[in-house]
Amino acid sequence: MAGGRLVRGRGVAHTGTTAQTVIDRVTVPGGAMGPNGALRISALWQYTDSATNKILRARTAAAGGDGLTGHTVAEVTVSTTRTFIDTRIWRNQNSQSVQAGFRAAATNAIAGTATTDYATGAQDTSVDFDVVFTAELASGSANAQLVWWMVEVFHGA
């Protein structure tokens, strides 16, 4: 795979439990990024407009694993708003097992500054791995819906 898009547009909802729950995932083929390639990970979320927190995450993880551990690419806590759109670039750094991207907890990933260091990861991208989207609710009566997501793979030799 020299590069491409792994796109899925589906309204997957989560409600009823406060445990972090995998909403959706996609497997990226091993070697697709190369040592200097990148992922552009985008997601549109909709959730209950309430005072309780909802934590929305995207991470890389071992293919087929539980998806709840791995390298956090995006993490945002939302409450009294209704929708959130997020785009992150996660790039290999001259190695298929060293990544860097904008700070994981940022709420403006397109442009901005931060008082913290950039995020790093150590996902082995030479083998198949998953990009996993999860939601964690502070109240079982709240909900979070992954309206759509898109993972774009850019190969870099």
Number of C-alpha atoms within 10 A of each C-alpha: 13 13 16 14 13 14 13 14 12 12 15 13 16 22 19 11 15 17 14 17 18 17 20 20 20 19 17 24 16 17 18 23 25 25 21 17 24 23 24 15 21 18 19 17 20 18 24 21 17 15 13 16 18 25 16 24 23 28 23 28 24 20 19 12 11 12 23 18 12 19 20 20 25 27 20 18 16 21 18 13 12 13 17 15 15 19 17 21 18 22 27 26 19 14 17 22 16 17 24 17 21 24 22 22 18 19 17 16 18 11 8 9 10 11 6 11 10 13 17 20 20 15 20 19 26 17 15 16 21 23 23 25 23 22 27 24 27 17 17 14 12 22 22 24 20 24 18 18 23 18 22 17 24 19 20 17 10
